[in-house]
């Protein structure tokens, strides 16, 4: 069990580094949107958003990893609100 946990942690670090580097290069606004109950990415949303030049993090209450399926109306509302703010320049 320890070996699996260690392997998962190493894989997580590799993926995080790769995506954080990519996010840091984006010049557009970025929305990091995840479920508040997401055990993998939920606790790290602020971290991911902070790696972006113009990052925003939003958690959807009572949603897991697939927040677009768990809470589709809330997910869509957050995406629409973000797109509206970007379109207005804010």
Protein Blocks (a to p, Z undefined) as FASTA:
>chain_A
ZZmmmmmmmmmmmmmmmmmmmmmmpmbdcdddddfklmklmmmmmmmmmmpmbbcdddde
hiafklmlmmmmlmmmmmmmmmmmmmnoZZ
